[in-house]
Amino acid sequence: MSVYFITGATGYIASMIIKHLAENINDSHVIALSRDSKRAEYKFETIIREVESGQPNVERIFPRLGILQVDLCDSQWSEQLCKEIPEIDYIIHCAAITSSLEMISHPVEVAASIVNATQNVLEFARHYKIKSMVYLSSMEVYGDIESLGDNLVSESEAAIGRVELLHKRSCYPLGKRMAENLCYNYFQEYGIPVKIARLAQTFGRGVLTSDNRIFTQIARSIKSGTDIVLHTEGCSMGNYCAIDDVISGILTIMERGQNGEAYNVVNEKNTMTIREMAEMAVSQVAKGNISVCYDIPEDNRYGYAPDTGLKLSGRKLRSLGWEPKKDLVEMYREIVEDMDNS
C-alpha cells in the first residue's frame, strides 16, 4: 500500500487529487493535512470511513483517508507527526494562500506562510525515505518576461523575468520563488527527491464555490445570464489547464520527473488573453446571450497581478509522456454543470 501525504487538503487542487486517489488507486492510503479538520471531514464525507480527531494516532488512521488538523507554519507539528506516522511514500505539498485580496491586505503573512510551510514540509520529508515529492508552484514565478525579449517560456523552464521587489503584491511570486529554491536546495543538500510543478490557472469540474478568480466569475455570469464584468482591460495573457489534466500532470511529475527540476503544467491550446477568454465564453458557452463589459477602478483594489504576455510551454512535461486533453469550452461547461447541480 502506498502512503500519500497531502497538504492543503481542503483546497481545490489538493481535494481533487485526494478524490482521484481514492477513486482510482485501490492501494492508496492518504494522510490529508488541513488547518480545519471539520471542514475537511465535511468535504470528504463520501469517502471517509472513520475520522481521526484530536491528537493523531496512527492506529486509527484508516486504510483510505486520514485527516489531521495542522498549522504548517508551526514547526512543531513535524516532530509530533513523525512519532505517529511510521511510513510515507509520496508527498504533494499543495497548501498556499491564493486569494489576491489576501496578497495585498496581508502580504507579510502570505510570504511567510509560503516559505515557512514549505521548509517545514521539507524538514518533515527528511525523516522518511520517500519515493517522491511534488511542490505545487505557480506560473507567477516567471514575473515580467517581456524584458527578456521573448514571450514564450523555453522548454527548459529557465526564462525567469523581473518581479518588482518593492511592491506588496510581489509577496506571492517572490514567496513561490523562495519556496522553489528551498526545494532545490533540500534536494542538493539532503537528497530529498522533490520536483516542482509550475501550474497554469486550473479549473473545471469540482471548482470551489468560494473561488473568486476570473474564470469562476465568468462561469457565474454564464450561469446567471448576466454580463461578464472585467475590472481590467483584459490584456494579460492567461495560461489555463483543466483540473483532470493538472492532476495527471502532477502525478506524471511525481512518477517520472527529475529530482530538483521544475515543470510547467499547461495546455498551450488554452492560452489567450483574459479578454479573449471572456469573449470565447460569451460566444461558445453562453451562446451570445450575455456580453463583456468593463468597470476598471483607478486603484488595484482587487489585487490583480500586473499584465503579462507570458505564454507557458508544456514541452518539458510532455516529454515525460503527458498530454492535456480538455479545452476551455469543456472546462467552462463543467463548471456551469456543477453550478446547476449544486
Order of alpha helices (4+ residues) and beta strands (2+ residues): beta-alpha-beta-alpha-beta-alpha-beta-alpha-alpha-beta-alpha-beta-beta-alpha-beta-beta-beta-alpha-beta-beta-alpha-beta-alpha-alpha
